[in-house]
Amino acid sequence: MLPLGFALGDLLGYTGSLGANPVEELQDRFGNWGLRFVMITLTVTPLRKITGKVWLLRFRRMLGLFAFFYILLHFLNWFILDQGMLWSAIVEDLVERPFITLGFTGLVLLTAMALTSTTGMRRRMGKRWDKLHYSVYVVGILGVWHYWWQVKSDITEPLIYAAVLAVLLGYRLLTRRRTR
Amino acid sequence: MLIRKPTDIRPSEITSESNYLNRRDFIRAGTVAAGSILAPPALGAVVPEQVRGGIPGIIKSEFSTDETANSYEDISTYNNYYEFGTGKSDPAVYSRDFEPRPWTITVDGHAEKTGTFDFDEFIKPFDAEERIYRMRCVEAWSMVIPWAGISLAEIVKSFNPTSKAKYVAFETLNDSDRMPGQRRRSLAWPYREGLTIEEATNPLAILAVGLYGEALPNQNGAPIRLVVPWKYGFKGIKGIVRISFVEDMPPTSWNMSQPREYGFYANVNPEVSHPRWSQGRERRIGAGLFSSKIPTQMYNGYGEQVAHLYKDLNLRRNF
């Protein structure tokens, strides 16, 4: 919750400032933290396998929900503050701007996972739950792609996320092949 | 015009910010200071004391807008100047130690008068005018900026370009020791921009040397930068060291980097979207968190002065 705390603190001028374009600043911060939490969530399983510490799994749901939370804020900031809830502009952006379509698809998947994240839902859905929640891999790819596509020319940061994601997904590919 | 270094000026000579603002009509000054809605800062707070160099005898211009100007702080902390880093706040931070003197400007190509000139000599023959212009960035945000500058048309004419001079090309300083952002290849250095000779001699085009009546801050392109308010902000090349009169359309940095997204003309046009975002609306910096975007105007609202330049041009193809 610290990133949100700082965002609010900066907004009110206690901890710093959001600069000349606060809407854009919030948009970037929420998006960055959402993507970071997606990456952190994806780190849990490899870390468990490497260290053998099963208790790590207990944090996976919470981390995933944090990812959802920040991506939702990222979306709401865009929807309410940036687009001013102007439907024509929002629909145009969703349809005509591929990087926004990508991001929105990621949010839809995250929402589905967040809604089915309770223990009860998991039990009820059985095998289908696993299938749905594997889409976190897709979310990771969509998220990095969305970021990459949105940058004007300096791709350093999306490149770092892409590298981290490649390691996390690559690890899974390798271990799956080995267990077969 | 003569830009004096702060050390050349006796304290008694410095126009206090309140006097500067009194010279402008008071109502507009009030709204300038009222960038923060709650408590307008003391008038002296608008321009930090250490940057007050003073540009004497600035003439007002009929081309100025009467819209509320953005605060000095907004204009000097939210910049795209990749020579000092790609983040919006990077230029203000990483240009702090930049020395815009000594500075020379080389004029070459198809003109009767060419050569390399010391910056202060270069601008000496000309009057500085205050031009309060809208600035529309290609990223869909905008500001209103009180530049002090020289008519580019007058500068161009003073070099007597020949009939072969169809375009004017500009280059920024290329020195990664002084411009740390150039150590990374975020763009192909040096930054390059260009105008047709008709655009360069349009009365709206200026080379700006000041902001809010003071010498231009480093992060805004000190000591001299181009301002063409009917075009997207990236056309406004900063830290100019070379002006060339050329026959063919010169290469320009953002067009070289991404030709599908950034054209040579780069006229503000709400009808032609950037491939990745709409150009129909813009966010006015300083308007506050809950203000909505405003519609973008064709040629950024300067159609009366410039539309005739493009009457035979397909604007969708020549974006």
Interface residues (C-beta under 8 A of the other chain):
Chain A: L11 G19 A20 N21 P22 V23 E24 L81 D82 Q83 G84 L86 A89 E92 D93 E96 R97 P98 F99 W149 Q150 K152 S153 D154 T156
Chain B: N70 E73 D74 T77 Y78 Y82 T86 K88 S89 E139 W141 R184 S186 L187 S257 Q258 S273 R276 W277 S278 G280 R281 R283 I285 G286 L289 F290 S292 K293
